[in-house]
Amino acid sequence: MTYTIYVDSPEETEEFAVKLAGLLQPQDVLTLEGDLGAGKTTFTKGIAKGLGIKRMVNSPTFTILKQYSGNLDLNHFDVYRLEDSEEDIGFDELFSSDAVSVVEWAKFIEDYLPADRLEITITRQSETGRVIELHPIGERYETVCKELKL
Protein backbone atom coordinates (compact mmCIF):
# COMPACT_ATOMS: atom_id res chain seq x y z
CA MET A 1 0.00 0.00 0.00
CA THR A 2 1.15 3.54 -0.69
CA TYR A 3 0.36 6.45 1.61
CA THR A 4 0.21 9.93 0.10
CA ILE A 5 0.45 13.42 1.58
CA TYR A 6 0.33 16.77 -0.20
CA VAL A 7 2.37 19.70 1.10
CA ASP A 8 2.34 23.30 -0.08
CA SER A 9 5.70 24.58 1.14
CA PRO A 10 9.18 23.53 2.25
CA GLU A 11 8.04 24.28 5.82
CA GLU A 12 5.17 21.77 5.51
CA THR A 13 7.60 19.20 4.08
CA GLU A 14 9.86 19.69 7.09
CA GLU A 15 6.92 19.59 9.55
CA PHE A 16 5.73 16.28 8.12
CA ALA A 17 9.25 14.84 8.39
CA VAL A 18 9.47 16.00 12.05
CA LYS A 19 6.22 14.12 12.73
CA LEU A 20 7.58 11.00 11.03
CA ALA A 21 10.85 11.25 12.98
CA GLY A 22 8.89 10.99 16.22
CA LEU A 23 7.94 7.43 15.24
CA LEU A 24 11.40 6.24 14.22
CA GLN A 25 13.65 3.81 16.07
CA PRO A 26 17.31 2.77 15.85
CA GLN A 27 18.10 0.85 12.63
CA ASP A 28 15.14 2.30 10.73
CA VAL A 29 15.97 2.93 7.06
CA LEU A 30 14.23 5.52 4.92
CA THR A 31 14.97 5.83 1.22
CA LEU A 32 14.33 9.10 -0.60
CA GLU A 33 13.77 9.44 -4.32
CA GLY A 34 12.87 12.55 -6.29
CA ASP A 35 14.25 14.87 -8.90
CA LEU A 36 16.92 17.44 -8.06
CA GLY A 37 15.26 20.17 -6.03
CA ALA A 38 12.23 18.05 -5.11
CA GLY A 39 12.87 18.45 -1.40
CA LYS A 40 14.86 15.40 -0.31
CA THR A 41 17.31 17.42 1.78
CA THR A 42 14.50 19.58 3.22
CA PHE A 43 12.77 16.34 4.24
CA THR A 44 15.98 15.07 5.84
CA LYS A 45 16.36 18.34 7.75
CA GLY A 46 12.91 17.68 9.24
CA ILE A 47 13.90 14.13 10.19
CA ALA A 48 17.04 15.49 11.87
CA LYS A 49 15.07 18.15 13.73
CA GLY A 50 12.61 15.50 14.94
CA LEU A 51 15.51 13.34 16.16
CA GLY A 52 16.83 16.23 18.25
CA ILE A 53 19.82 17.01 16.05
CA LYS A 54 21.00 20.58 16.51
CA ARG A 55 23.69 20.74 13.77
CA MET A 56 22.89 22.16 10.37
CA VAL A 57 22.00 19.37 7.95
CA ASN A 58 22.95 19.61 4.30
CA SER A 59 23.31 17.12 1.49
CA PRO A 60 26.40 14.88 1.63
CA THR A 61 26.66 14.99 -2.17
CA PHE A 62 30.45 14.88 -2.31
CA THR A 63 31.10 12.85 0.83
CA ILE A 64 28.33 10.25 0.34
CA LEU A 65 27.68 10.03 4.12
CA LYS A 66 27.25 12.54 6.93
CA GLN A 67 26.55 11.42 10.48
CA TYR A 68 24.75 13.47 13.09
CA SER A 69 24.23 12.96 16.83
CA GLY A 70 20.93 13.66 18.54
CA ASN A 71 18.39 11.93 20.76
CA LEU A 72 18.64 9.34 18.02
CA ASP A 73 21.63 9.48 15.66
CA LEU A 74 21.27 9.94 11.91
CA ASN A 75 23.22 8.50 8.98
CA HIS A 76 22.45 10.73 5.98
CA PHE A 77 23.53 9.22 2.67
CA ASP A 78 23.53 10.79 -0.78
CA VAL A 79 24.57 7.91 -3.04
CA TYR A 80 24.00 9.68 -6.35
CA ARG A 81 27.74 9.46 -7.10
CA LEU A 82 27.67 5.67 -6.64
CA GLU A 83 25.61 5.11 -9.79
CA ASP A 84 27.26 2.30 -11.79
CA SER A 85 29.63 1.66 -8.88
CA GLU A 86 30.19 -1.56 -7.00
CA GLU A 87 31.63 0.27 -4.00
CA ASP A 88 30.36 -0.88 -0.60
CA ILE A 89 31.20 1.64 2.11
CA GLY A 90 30.06 -0.67 4.90
CA PHE A 91 26.33 -0.31 4.33
CA ASP A 92 25.43 -3.42 6.38
CA GLU A 93 27.29 -2.10 9.41
CA LEU A 94 25.82 1.38 9.05
CA PHE A 95 22.25 0.13 8.55
CA SER A 96 22.53 -2.13 11.62
CA SER A 97 23.93 0.63 13.86
CA ASP A 98 21.78 2.40 16.46
CA ALA A 99 21.16 5.28 14.06
CA VAL A 100 18.29 6.05 11.71
CA SER A 101 19.49 5.98 8.09
CA VAL A 102 18.14 8.24 5.35
CA VAL A 103 19.36 7.36 1.85
CA GLU A 104 18.93 9.83 -1.01
CA TRP A 105 19.03 8.26 -4.50
CA ALA A 106 18.73 4.79 -2.94
CA LYS A 107 18.03 3.14 -6.30
CA PHE A 108 21.78 3.30 -6.95
CA ILE A 109 22.56 0.94 -4.03
CA GLU A 110 19.49 -1.30 -4.23
CA ASP A 111 21.55 -4.46 -3.62
CA TYR A 112 22.82 -3.12 -0.28
CA LEU A 113 19.51 -1.95 1.16
CA PRO A 114 17.81 -3.93 3.91
CA ALA A 115 14.72 -5.86 2.83
CA ASP A 116 12.47 -3.89 5.20
CA ARG A 117 12.48 -0.12 4.79
CA LEU A 118 10.28 2.90 4.17
CA GLU A 119 10.55 4.09 0.57
CA ILE A 120 9.65 7.75 0.13
CA THR A 121 9.20 9.53 -3.19
CA ILE A 122 8.87 13.31 -3.39
CA THR A 123 7.39 14.76 -6.59
CA ARG A 124 7.21 18.43 -7.48
CA GLN A 125 3.63 19.56 -8.23
CA SER A 126 4.22 23.32 -8.38
CA GLU A 127 6.80 25.90 -7.36
CA THR A 128 6.35 24.99 -3.68
CA GLY A 129 3.81 22.13 -3.73
CA ARG A 130 4.96 18.53 -3.41
CA VAL A 131 3.43 15.07 -3.29
CA ILE A 132 5.11 12.78 -0.75
CA GLU A 133 4.44 9.07 -1.24
CA LEU A 134 5.37 6.55 1.43
CA HIS A 135 5.68 2.92 0.44
CA PRO A 136 6.28 0.76 3.52
CA ILE A 137 8.12 -2.52 3.01
CA GLY A 138 7.72 -4.70 6.06
CA GLU A 139 5.34 -4.77 9.02
CA ARG A 140 7.36 -2.24 11.05
CA TYR A 141 7.00 0.45 8.39
CA GLU A 142 3.34 -0.37 7.71
CA THR A 143 2.75 0.33 11.42
CA VAL A 144 4.65 3.63 11.20
CA CYS A 145 2.53 4.77 8.24
CA LYS A 146 -0.71 3.84 10.06
CA GLU A 147 0.44 5.79 13.12
CA LEU A 148 0.89 8.86 10.90
CA LYS A 149 -2.85 8.65 10.15
CA LEU A 150 -2.48 9.59 6.48
BELDA-V323961 format. One record per residue. N is the residue number from 0. RES is the residue in three letters. PHI is phi in whole degrees, 0 to 359 (999 if undefined). Layout:
n=N res=RES phi=PHI
n=N res=RES phi=PHI
//
This chain:
n=0 res=MET phi=999
n=1 res=THR phi=247
n=2 res=TYR phi=253
n=3 res=THR phi=234
n=4 res=ILE phi=228
n=5 res=TYR phi=249
n=6 res=VAL phi=234
n=7 res=ASP phi=250
n=8 res=SER phi=200
n=9 res=PRO phi=301
n=10 res=GLU phi=296
n=11 res=GLU phi=292
n=12 res=THR phi=300
n=13 res=GLU phi=295
n=14 res=GLU phi=299
n=15 res=PHE phi=297
n=16 res=ALA phi=295
n=17 res=VAL phi=299
n=18 res=LYS phi=299
n=19 res=LEU phi=298
n=20 res=ALA phi=302
n=21 res=GLY phi=296
n=22 res=LEU phi=256
n=23 res=LEU phi=275
n=24 res=GLN phi=229
n=25 res=PRO phi=307
n=26 res=GLN phi=77
n=27 res=ASP phi=291
n=28 res=VAL phi=234
n=29 res=LEU phi=245
n=30 res=THR phi=252
n=31 res=LEU phi=237
n=32 res=GLU phi=238
n=33 res=GLY phi=159
n=34 res=ASP phi=298
n=35 res=LEU phi=304
n=36 res=GLY phi=81
n=37 res=ALA phi=288
n=38 res=GLY phi=124
n=39 res=LYS phi=298
n=40 res=THR phi=288
n=41 res=THR phi=300
n=42 res=PHE phi=299
n=43 res=THR phi=296
n=44 res=LYS phi=300
n=45 res=GLY phi=294
n=46 res=ILE phi=300
n=47 res=ALA phi=300
n=48 res=LYS phi=301
n=49 res=GLY phi=293
n=50 res=LEU phi=270
n=51 res=GLY phi=81
n=52 res=ILE phi=274
n=53 res=LYS phi=266
n=54 res=ARG phi=294
n=55 res=MET phi=292
n=56 res=VAL phi=256
n=57 res=ASN phi=220
n=58 res=SER phi=291
n=59 res=PRO phi=275
n=60 res=THR phi=310
n=61 res=PHE phi=266
n=62 res=THR phi=255
n=63 res=ILE phi=74
n=64 res=LEU phi=221
n=65 res=LYS phi=235
n=66 res=GLN phi=242
n=67 res=TYR phi=229
n=68 res=SER phi=256
n=69 res=GLY phi=202
n=70 res=ASN phi=301
n=71 res=LEU phi=225
n=72 res=ASP phi=286
n=73 res=LEU phi=229
n=74 res=ASN phi=259
n=75 res=HIS phi=248
n=76 res=PHE phi=258
n=77 res=ASP phi=232
n=78 res=VAL phi=260
n=79 res=TYR phi=306
n=80 res=ARG phi=286
n=81 res=LEU phi=265
n=82 res=GLU phi=304
n=83 res=ASP phi=63
n=84 res=SER phi=247
n=85 res=GLU phi=256
n=86 res=GLU phi=289
n=87 res=ASP phi=248
n=88 res=ILE phi=265
n=89 res=GLY phi=89
n=90 res=PHE phi=304
n=91 res=ASP phi=305
n=92 res=GLU phi=295
n=93 res=LEU phi=292
n=94 res=PHE phi=291
n=95 res=SER phi=263
n=96 res=SER phi=285
n=97 res=ASP phi=277
n=98 res=ALA phi=263
n=99 res=VAL phi=274
n=100 res=SER phi=245
n=101 res=VAL phi=243
n=102 res=VAL phi=240
n=103 res=GLU phi=278
n=104 res=TRP phi=63
n=105 res=ALA phi=301
n=106 res=LYS phi=302
n=107 res=PHE phi=281
n=108 res=ILE phi=231
n=109 res=GLU phi=314
n=110 res=ASP phi=294
n=111 res=TYR phi=261
n=112 res=LEU phi=286
n=113 res=PRO phi=294
n=114 res=ALA phi=299
n=115 res=ASP phi=266
n=116 res=ARG phi=190
n=117 res=LEU phi=250
n=118 res=GLU phi=270
n=119 res=ILE phi=236
n=120 res=THR phi=240
n=121 res=ILE phi=247
n=122 res=THR phi=238
n=123 res=ARG phi=287
n=124 res=GLN phi=253
n=125 res=SER phi=203
n=126 res=GLU phi=308
n=127 res=THR phi=240
n=128 res=GLY phi=279
n=129 res=ARG phi=223
n=130 res=VAL phi=252
n=131 res=ILE phi=247
n=132 res=GLU phi=250
n=133 res=LEU phi=249
n=134 res=HIS phi=240
n=135 res=PRO phi=284
n=136 res=ILE phi=242
n=137 res=GLY phi=110
n=138 res=GLU phi=301
n=139 res=ARG phi=304
n=140 res=TYR phi=282
n=141 res=GLU phi=297
n=142 res=THR phi=298
n=143 res=VAL phi=302
n=144 res=CYS phi=297
n=145 res=LYS phi=295
n=146 res=GLU phi=292
n=147 res=LEU phi=288
n=148 res=LYS phi=55
n=149 res=LEU phi=277
//
